[in-house]
Amino acid sequence: MWNNFLNKKIKVTQVKSETKLNERQKGNVIGLGLRGVNTTSVLDCTSSTIGMIKKVNHIVKVELA
């Protein structure tokens, strides 16, 4: 599935709160450029970005930008 997104721009939106996440997951949310619920960031889709999204996929929504 993620092969279709590589080397494209994606829009990542946080849809849930990060209060119950562990420290590693909170770091991934910050690394994605999200600061709270309903914040959005546009990122280049790389393998490292995909890895961060997979760790917090239960609180973010991903779509093509």
N, CA, C and O atoms as a CHARMM CRD file, in Angstrom:
* protein
*
  260
    1    1 MET  N      0.81600  -1.19100   0.00000 PROA 1      0.00000
    2    1 MET  CA     0.00000   0.00000   0.00000 PROA 1      0.00000
    3    1 MET  C      0.86500   1.26300   0.00000 PROA 1      0.00000
    4    1 MET  O      0.58400   2.20100  -0.74600 PROA 1      0.00000
    5    2 TRP  N      1.89900   1.29500   0.81600 PROA 2      0.00000
    6    2 TRP  CA     2.70000   2.50800   0.96000 PROA 2      0.00000
    7    2 TRP  C      3.57000   2.78200  -0.25000 PROA 2      0.00000
    8    2 TRP  O      4.05600   3.90200  -0.40700 PROA 2      0.00000
    9    3 ASN  N      3.78600   1.78800  -1.11900 PROA 3      0.00000
   10    3 ASN  CA     4.60100   2.00700  -2.30400 PROA 3      0.00000
   11    3 ASN  C      3.97800   3.04100  -3.22800 PROA 3      0.00000
   12    3 ASN  O      4.69600   3.71600  -3.96600 PROA 3      0.00000
   13    4 ASN  N      2.66100   3.17800  -3.20300 PROA 4      0.00000
   14    4 ASN  CA     1.98600   4.17400  -4.03800 PROA 4      0.00000
   15    4 ASN  C      2.25700   5.59700  -3.54800 PROA 4      0.00000
   16    4 ASN  O      2.12500   6.54000  -4.32800 PROA 4      0.00000
   17    5 PHE  N      2.62500   5.77500  -2.30300 PROA 5      0.00000
   18    5 PHE  CA     2.82200   7.09300  -1.71900 PROA 5      0.00000
   19    5 PHE  C      4.26500   7.58100  -1.78700 PROA 5      0.00000
   20    5 PHE  O      4.51000   8.77700  -1.63300 PROA 5      0.00000
   21    6 LEU  N      5.22800   6.68600  -2.01400 PROA 6      0.00000
   22    6 LEU  CA     6.63500   7.06200  -1.95200 PROA 6      0.00000
   23    6 LEU  C      6.97000   8.19000  -2.91800 PROA 6      0.00000
   24    6 LEU  O      6.50300   8.21000  -4.05700 PROA 6      0.00000
   25    7 ASN  N      7.79000   9.13500  -2.44300 PROA 7      0.00000
   26    7 ASN  CA     8.26200  10.29100  -3.20200 PROA 7      0.00000
   27    7 ASN  C      7.13600  11.23200  -3.61900 PROA 7      0.00000
   28    7 ASN  O      7.26400  11.94600  -4.61400 PROA 7      0.00000
   29    8 LYS  N      6.05000  11.23900  -2.87800 PROA 8      0.00000
   30    8 LYS  CA     4.95900  12.16900  -3.10500 PROA 8      0.00000
   31    8 LYS  C      4.73300  12.96100  -1.83000 PROA 8      0.00000
   32    8 LYS  O      5.29800  12.63400  -0.78600 PROA 8      0.00000
   33    9 LYS  N      3.92700  13.98000  -1.90400 PROA 9      0.00000
   34    9 LYS  CA     3.55700  14.76800  -0.73200 PROA 9      0.00000
   35    9 LYS  C      2.32900  14.13200  -0.09000 PROA 9      0.00000
   36    9 LYS  O      1.37600  13.76800  -0.78000 PROA 9      0.00000
   37   10 ILE  N      2.35800  14.00100   1.22700 PROA 10     0.00000
   38   10 ILE  CA     1.20100  13.48700   1.95400 PROA 10     0.00000
   39   10 ILE  C      0.80000  14.50000   3.01900 PROA 10     0.00000
   40   10 ILE  O      1.62500  15.26600   3.51700 PROA 10     0.00000
   41   11 LYS  N     -0.47500  14.48600   3.35200 PROA 11     0.00000
   42   11 LYS  CA    -1.00200  15.35300   4.39400 PROA 11     0.00000
   43   11 LYS  C     -1.37800  14.47600   5.57400 PROA 11     0.00000
   44   11 LYS  O     -2.20200  13.57000   5.44700 PROA 11     0.00000
   45   12 VAL  N     -0.77400  14.74800   6.72500 PROA 12     0.00000
   46   12 VAL  CA    -1.00500  13.97000   7.94600 PROA 12     0.00000
   47   12 VAL  C     -1.77400  14.85100   8.91900 PROA 12     0.00000
   48   12 VAL  O     -1.34100  15.96000   9.23000 PROA 12     0.00000
   49   13 THR  N     -2.91300  14.36200   9.40100 PROA 13     0.00000
   50   13 THR  CA    -3.75400  15.10500  10.33000 PROA 13     0.00000
   51   13 THR  C     -3.93300  14.29800  11.60300 PROA 13     0.00000
   52   13 THR  O     -4.23400  13.10600  11.55100 PROA 13     0.00000
   53   14 GLN  N     -3.74700  14.94400  12.74000 PROA 14     0.00000
   54   14 GLN  CA    -3.96200  14.27900  14.02900 PROA 14     0.00000
   55   14 GLN  C     -5.44500  14.36700  14.35700 PROA 14     0.00000
   56   14 GLN  O     -6.01400  15.45800  14.38300 PROA 14     0.00000
   57   15 VAL  N     -6.08000  13.20900  14.61200 PROA 15     0.00000
   58   15 VAL  CA    -7.51000  13.17400  14.87000 PROA 15     0.00000
   59   15 VAL  C     -7.85800  12.81600  16.31100 PROA 15     0.00000
   60   15 VAL  O     -9.00600  12.97900  16.72500 PROA 15     0.00000
   61   16 LYS  N     -6.89100  12.33400  17.07500 PROA 16     0.00000
   62   16 LYS  CA    -7.12500  12.00000  18.48100 PROA 16     0.00000
   63   16 LYS  C     -6.01800  12.60400  19.33300 PROA 16     0.00000
   64   16 LYS  O     -4.96300  12.98200  18.82400 PROA 16     0.00000
   65   17 SER  N     -6.27000  12.69000  20.63000 PROA 17     0.00000
   66   17 SER  CA    -5.29700  13.24200  21.56500 PROA 17     0.00000
   67   17 SER  C     -4.16200  12.26600  21.81900 PROA 17     0.00000
   68   17 SER  O     -4.34700  11.05200  21.73000 PROA 17     0.00000
   69   18 GLU  N     -2.98300  12.79800  22.13400 PROA 18     0.00000
   70   18 GLU  CA    -1.82300  11.95900  22.40100 PROA 18     0.00000
   71   18 GLU  C     -1.57100  11.74700  23.88300 PROA 18     0.00000
   72   18 GLU  O     -0.46500  11.36100  24.26300 PROA 18     0.00000
   73   19 THR  N     -2.55700  11.98600  24.72700 PROA 19     0.00000
   74   19 THR  CA    -2.34100  11.91300  26.17000 PROA 19     0.00000
   75   19 THR  C     -1.98200  10.51600  26.66200 PROA 19     0.00000
   76   19 THR  O     -1.22500  10.39100  27.62500 PROA 19     0.00000
   77   20 LYS  N     -2.49300   9.47300  26.04100 PROA 20     0.00000
   78   20 LYS  CA    -2.23200   8.11900  26.52900 PROA 20     0.00000
   79   20 LYS  C     -1.10800   7.41800  25.78300 PROA 20     0.00000
   80   20 LYS  O     -0.93500   6.20900  25.93200 PROA 20     0.00000
   81   21 LEU  N     -0.34400   8.14700  24.98700 PROA 21     0.00000
   82   21 LEU  CA     0.76600   7.55100  24.25900 PROA 21     0.00000
   83   21 LEU  C      1.99700   7.45800  25.14000 PROA 21     0.00000
   84   21 LEU  O      2.15300   8.22500  26.09100 PROA 21     0.00000
   85   22 ASN  N      2.87600   6.50800  24.81500 PROA 22     0.00000
   86   22 ASN  CA     4.14400   6.45300  25.54600 PROA 22     0.00000
   87   22 ASN  C      5.10400   7.49000  24.95300 PROA 22     0.00000
   88   22 ASN  O      4.78800   8.13400  23.95300 PROA 22     0.00000
   89   23 GLU  N      6.25700   7.64400  25.56500 PROA 23     0.00000
   90   23 GLU  CA     7.18900   8.70200  25.17300 PROA 23     0.00000
   91   23 GLU  C      7.68900   8.53400  23.73900 PROA 23     0.00000
   92   23 GLU  O      7.86300   9.52100  23.02400 PROA 23     0.00000
   93   24 ARG  N      7.91600   7.31500  23.32400 PROA 24     0.00000
   94   24 ARG  CA     8.38900   7.06100  21.96200 PROA 24     0.00000
   95   24 ARG  C      7.34000   7.48100  20.93400 PROA 24     0.00000
   96   24 ARG  O      7.67400   8.08200  19.91400 PROA 24     0.00000
   97   25 GLN  N      6.07600   7.16600  21.20100 PROA 25     0.00000
   98   25 GLN  CA     5.00800   7.55000  20.28300 PROA 25     0.00000
   99   25 GLN  C      4.81000   9.06300  20.27300 PROA 25     0.00000
  100   25 GLN  O      4.55200   9.64100  19.21700 PROA 25     0.00000
  101   26 LYS  N      4.92700   9.70800  21.42300 PROA 26     0.00000
  102   26 LYS  CA     4.82400  11.16600  21.46800 PROA 26     0.00000
  103   26 LYS  C      5.93200  11.81400  20.65200 PROA 26     0.00000
  104   26 LYS  O      5.71200  12.83000  19.99300 PROA 26     0.00000
  105   27 GLY  N      7.12000  11.22400  20.69600 PROA 27     0.00000
  106   27 GLY  CA     8.21500  11.72000  19.88200 PROA 27     0.00000
  107   27 GLY  C      7.92700  11.60400  18.39600 PROA 27     0.00000
  108   27 GLY  O      8.29400  12.48500  17.61900 PROA 27     0.00000
  109   28 ASN  N      7.27400  10.52700  18.00100 PROA 28     0.00000
  110   28 ASN  CA     6.90600  10.36900  16.60000 PROA 28     0.00000
  111   28 ASN  C      5.87000  11.40300  16.17000 PROA 28     0.00000
  112   28 ASN  O      5.93400  11.91900  15.05400 PROA 28     0.00000
  113   29 VAL  N      4.92200  11.70500  17.04300 PROA 29     0.00000
  114   29 VAL  CA     3.91200  12.72200  16.72400 PROA 29     0.00000
  115   29 VAL  C      4.58400  14.08200  16.53800 PROA 29     0.00000
  116   29 VAL  O      4.26300  14.81300  15.60100 PROA 29     0.00000
  117   30 ILE  N      5.51300  14.41800  17.42800 PROA 30     0.00000
  118   30 ILE  CA     6.23800  15.68200  17.30400 PROA 30     0.00000
  119   30 ILE  C      7.09300  15.67600  16.04400 PROA 30     0.00000
  120   30 ILE  O      7.18100  16.68900  15.35100 PROA 30     0.00000
  121   31 GLY  N      7.71900  14.55000  15.74300 PROA 31     0.00000
  122   31 GLY  CA     8.53900  14.42700  14.54200 PROA 31     0.00000
  123   31 GLY  C      7.75600  14.59900  13.26400 PROA 31     0.00000
  124   31 GLY  O      8.30000  15.03900  12.25100 PROA 31     0.00000
  125   32 LEU  N      6.47300  14.25100  13.30300 PROA 32     0.00000
  126   32 LEU  CA     5.61300  14.44900  12.14200 PROA 32     0.00000
  127   32 LEU  C      5.13700  15.89400  12.02600 PROA 32     0.00000
  128   32 LEU  O      4.49400  16.25400  11.04000 PROA 32     0.00000
  129   33 GLY  N      5.44300  16.72000  13.01300 PROA 33     0.00000
  130   33 GLY  CA     5.06900  18.12600  12.96100 PROA 33     0.00000
  131   33 GLY  C      3.67400  18.40900  13.47200 PROA 33     0.00000
  132   33 GLY  O      3.09800  19.45100  13.16000 PROA 33     0.00000
  133   34 LEU  N      3.12100  17.49300  14.25700 PROA 34     0.00000
  134   34 LEU  CA     1.76300  17.66800  14.78900 PROA 34     0.00000
  135   34 LEU  C      1.84600  18.18200  16.21700 PROA 34     0.00000
  136   34 LEU  O      2.67100  17.72400  17.00700 PROA 34     0.00000
  137   35 ARG  N      0.97900  19.14000  16.54100 PROA 35     0.00000
  138   35 ARG  CA     1.03500  19.76700  17.85500 PROA 35     0.00000
  139   35 ARG  C     -0.23300  19.60700  18.66500 PROA 35     0.00000
  140   35 ARG  O     -0.28800  20.06100  19.80700 PROA 35     0.00000
  141   36 GLY  N     -1.24400  18.98300  18.11800 PROA 36     0.00000
  142   36 GLY  CA    -2.48400  18.79400  18.83700 PROA 36     0.00000
  143   36 GLY  C     -3.56000  18.27500  17.89600 PROA 36     0.00000
  144   36 GLY  O     -3.32400  18.08000  16.70400 PROA 36     0.00000
  145   37 VAL  N     -4.73200  18.05800  18.44800 PROA 37     0.00000
  146   37 VAL  CA    -5.84000  17.53400  17.67000 PROA 37     0.00000
  147   37 VAL  C     -6.20400  18.52800  16.57400 PROA 37     0.00000
  148   37 VAL  O     -6.21400  19.73800  16.80100 PROA 37     0.00000
  149   38 ASN  N     -6.50100  18.01500  15.39400 PROA 38     0.00000
  150   38 ASN  CA    -6.88600  18.77500  14.19600 PROA 38     0.00000
  151   38 ASN  C     -5.75500  19.60100  13.61200 PROA 38     0.00000
  152   38 ASN  O     -6.02100  20.50900  12.82400 PROA 38     0.00000
  153   39 THR  N     -4.50100  19.32600  13.96300 PROA 39     0.00000
  154   39 THR  CA    -3.39100  19.98600  13.28100 PROA 39     0.00000
  155   39 THR  C     -2.95800  19.12300  12.09800 PROA 39     0.00000
  156   39 THR  O     -3.06900  17.89700  12.13000 PROA 39     0.00000
  157   40 THR  N     -2.47100  19.77500  11.07100 PROA 40     0.00000
  158   40 THR  CA    -2.10900  19.09400   9.83400 PROA 40     0.00000
  159   40 THR  C     -0.71200  19.50700   9.42100 PROA 40     0.00000
  160   40 THR  O     -0.31800  20.65700   9.61400 PROA 40     0.00000
  161   41 SER  N      0.04100  18.57300   8.85400 PROA 41     0.00000
  162   41 SER  CA     1.33400  18.90700   8.27200 PROA 41     0.00000
  163   41 SER  C      1.46400  18.18400   6.93700 PROA 41     0.00000
  164   41 SER  O      0.98500  17.06200   6.77100 PROA 41     0.00000
  165   42 VAL  N      2.11600  18.84200   5.99700 PROA 42     0.00000
  166   42 VAL  CA     2.36200  18.27400   4.67800 PROA 42     0.00000
  167   42 VAL  C      3.82300  17.85900   4.62800 PROA 42     0.00000
  168   42 VAL  O      4.71600  18.67300   4.86000 PROA 42     0.00000
  169   43 LEU  N      4.06200  16.58400   4.32200 PROA 43     0.00000
  170   43 LEU  CA     5.40200  16.00800   4.37800 PROA 43     0.00000
  171   43 LEU  C      5.73100  15.27500   3.08700 PROA 43     0.00000
  172   43 LEU  O      4.83900  14.83200   2.36300 PROA 43     0.00000
  173   44 ASP  N      7.03000  15.15200   2.80900 PROA 44     0.00000
  174   44 ASP  CA     7.47200  14.25100   1.75300 PROA 44     0.00000
  175   44 ASP  C      7.35900  12.82900   2.28600 PROA 44     0.00000
  176   44 ASP  O      7.72000  12.56000   3.43200 PROA 44     0.00000
  177   45 CYS  N      6.86700  11.93500   1.47000 PROA 45     0.00000
  178   45 CYS  CA     6.69200  10.55000   1.90200 PROA 45     0.00000
  179   45 CYS  C      7.98800   9.78900   1.68300 PROA 45     0.00000
  180   45 CYS  O      8.34100   9.47300   0.54700 PROA 45     0.00000
  181   46 THR  N      8.69300   9.49600   2.76100 PROA 46     0.00000
  182   46 THR  CA     9.91800   8.70100   2.72900 PROA 46     0.00000
  183   46 THR  C      9.72000   7.47900   3.61400 PROA 46     0.00000
  184   46 THR  O      8.70100   7.35100   4.29300 PROA 46     0.00000
  185   47 SER  N     10.67500   6.60500   3.60100 PROA 47     0.00000
  186   47 SER  CA    10.55000   5.39600   4.42200 PROA 47     0.00000
  187   47 SER  C     10.55000   5.73000   5.91300 PROA 47     0.00000
  188   47 SER  O      9.87900   5.05000   6.68900 PROA 47     0.00000
  189   48 SER  N     11.28400   6.75600   6.32700 PROA 48     0.00000
  190   48 SER  CA    11.28500   7.12700   7.74200 PROA 48     0.00000
  191   48 SER  C      9.95000   7.74800   8.15000 PROA 48     0.00000
  192   48 SER  O      9.46800   7.50800   9.25700 PROA 48     0.00000
  193   49 THR  N      9.35600   8.53900   7.26900 PROA 49     0.00000
  194   49 THR  CA     8.04700   9.12000   7.55600 PROA 49     0.00000
  195   49 THR  C      6.99400   8.02500   7.66800 PROA 49     0.00000
  196   49 THR  O      6.13800   8.06900   8.55200 PROA 49     0.00000
  197   50 ILE  N      7.05700   7.05400   6.78100 PROA 50     0.00000
  198   50 ILE  CA     6.11200   5.93400   6.81600 PROA 50     0.00000
  199   50 ILE  C      6.25600   5.16100   8.12400 PROA 50     0.00000
  200   50 ILE  O      5.25400   4.74800   8.70700 PROA 50     0.00000
  201   51 GLY  N      7.47800   4.96300   8.58900 PROA 51     0.00000
  202   51 GLY  CA     7.70500   4.26300   9.84800 PROA 51     0.00000
  203   51 GLY  C      7.10300   4.99300  11.02600 PROA 51     0.00000
  204   51 GLY  O      6.52000   4.37000  11.91300 PROA 51     0.00000
  205   52 MET  N      7.24000   6.33100  11.04600 PROA 52     0.00000
  206   52 MET  CA     6.64700   7.11200  12.13800 PROA 52     0.00000
  207   52 MET  C      5.12400   7.04500  12.09700 PROA 52     0.00000
  208   52 MET  O      4.47400   6.95200  13.13900 PROA 52     0.00000
  209   53 ILE  N      4.56200   7.09300  10.90200 PROA 53     0.00000
  210   53 ILE  CA     3.10100   7.03300  10.76300 PROA 53     0.00000
  211   53 ILE  C      2.57600   5.68200  11.22500 PROA 53     0.00000
  212   53 ILE  O      1.53000   5.61300  11.87100 PROA 53     0.00000
  213   54 LYS  N      3.28600   4.61300  10.90400 PROA 54     0.00000
  214   54 LYS  CA     2.83800   3.27700  11.31500 PROA 54     0.00000
  215   54 LYS  C      2.79100   3.12800  12.83200 PROA 54     0.00000
  216   54 LYS  O      1.95400   2.38900  13.35100 PROA 54     0.00000
  217   55 LYS  N      3.68200   3.82400  13.55600 PROA 55     0.00000
  218   55 LYS  CA     3.70800   3.71800  15.01100 PROA 55     0.00000
  219   55 LYS  C      2.54200   4.44100  15.67200 PROA 55     0.00000
  220   55 LYS  O      2.14600   4.09000  16.78300 PROA 55     0.00000
  221   56 VAL  N      1.98500   5.45300  14.99600 PROA 56     0.00000
  222   56 VAL  CA     0.89000   6.22900  15.58900 PROA 56     0.00000
  223   56 VAL  C     -0.32100   6.26500  14.66700 PROA 56     0.00000
  224   56 VAL  O     -1.08700   7.22900  14.68100 PROA 56     0.00000
  225   57 ASN  N     -0.49900   5.20800  13.86000 PROA 57     0.00000
  226   57 ASN  CA    -1.58200   5.21600  12.87800 PROA 57     0.00000
  227   57 ASN  C     -2.97000   5.23300  13.49900 PROA 57     0.00000
  228   57 ASN  O     -3.94400   5.52200  12.80500 PROA 57     0.00000
  229   58 HSD  N     -3.08700   4.93400  14.78100 PROA 58     0.00000
  230   58 HSD  CA    -4.38400   4.93000  15.43800 PROA 58     0.00000
  231   58 HSD  C     -4.84400   6.33800  15.83900 PROA 58     0.00000
  232   58 HSD  O     -5.98700   6.50700  16.26300 PROA 58     0.00000
  233   59 ILE  N     -3.98300   7.33900  15.71400 PROA 59     0.00000
  234   59 ILE  CA    -4.40400   8.70300  16.05600 PROA 59     0.00000
  235   59 ILE  C     -4.22700   9.69000  14.90800 PROA 59     0.00000
  236   59 ILE  O     -4.49200  10.87900  15.08000 PROA 59     0.00000
  237   60 VAL  N     -3.78300   9.22200  13.73400 PROA 60     0.00000
  238   60 VAL  CA    -3.58900  10.13500  12.59900 PROA 60     0.00000
  239   60 VAL  C     -4.37700   9.65500  11.37700 PROA 60     0.00000
  240   60 VAL  O     -4.73800   8.48400  11.26000 PROA 60     0.00000
  241   61 LYS  N     -4.62800  10.60700  10.47100 PROA 61     0.00000
  242   61 LYS  CA    -5.26300  10.32100   9.19800 PROA 61     0.00000
  243   61 LYS  C     -4.30200  10.76900   8.10900 PROA 61     0.00000
  244   61 LYS  O     -3.74100  11.86200   8.19300 PROA 61     0.00000
  245   62 VAL  N     -4.10300   9.93100   7.07500 PROA 62     0.00000
  246   62 VAL  CA    -3.13300  10.22000   6.02200 PROA 62     0.00000
  247   62 VAL  C     -3.86900  10.28300   4.68900 PROA 62     0.00000
  248   62 VAL  O     -4.71800   9.44100   4.39300 PROA 62     0.00000
  249   63 GLU  N     -3.52700  11.30600   3.87900 PROA 63     0.00000
  250   63 GLU  CA    -4.07800  11.41200   2.52700 PROA 63     0.00000
  251   63 GLU  C     -3.05100  12.10200   1.64300 PROA 63     0.00000
  252   63 GLU  O     -2.13700  12.75900   2.14100 PROA 63     0.00000
  253   64 LEU  N     -3.20200  11.95100   0.33400 PROA 64     0.00000
  254   64 LEU  CA    -2.30700  12.63200  -0.60000 PROA 64     0.00000
  255   64 LEU  C     -2.56200  14.12500  -0.55800 PROA 64     0.00000
  256   64 LEU  O     -3.70600  14.56500  -0.44500 PROA 64     0.00000
  257   65 ALA  N     -1.48500  14.90800  -0.65100 PROA 65     0.00000
  258   65 ALA  CA    -1.63000  16.37300  -0.62600 PROA 65     0.00000
  259   65 ALA  C     -1.82700  16.91300  -2.02400 PROA 65     0.00000
  260   65 ALA  O     -1.96800  18.12200  -2.20400 PROA 65     0.00000
